[in-house]
């Protein structure tokens, strides 16, 4: 029972870490778009 609870806790921690990592990546992406040089076509989406 205790080990099952620990496993669930670890899964929750990993999911939280993954979601926060995704949020950070989204923010970095939008920041790059804001600071992107419009004369470089590769930066345009």
N, C-alpha and C positions, 0 to 999 in steps of 0.2 A: 504493500500500500504506500509506504513512504517513498520507495523508489519510483513508483508511478507518478506520484506528486512531483518529485524532483525532475522527472523527464518532462512533464507538462510545463513546469516552470522554465526549464531550459528552452523548450520549444517557443514559449511566449517571449523569452528574452531574445532569441534568435529572430523571431518575427519582428519584434520591436526594432532591433538593430537593422534589419533589412529595410523596413519601412523608413527609418530615419536616414539610412544611406540613400534610398531612392529620392527622398525629399531634398537631401543635399545635392544629389546629382541633377535634379530638376532645377534647383536654384542656380547651380553653376552653369547649367545649360542656358537658362534665361539671361544670366549675367553676361555670358559670352555673346549672346545674341544682341544684347544692349550695347556692348562695347565693340561689337564686330565692325570691321571696316566695310562699309557698303560697296566699295569699289572692288572687293574680292568676292567673286561669285560663289566660291566654296562656302562662305560664311552665311549665305542666304538660304533660308528654308521656305 
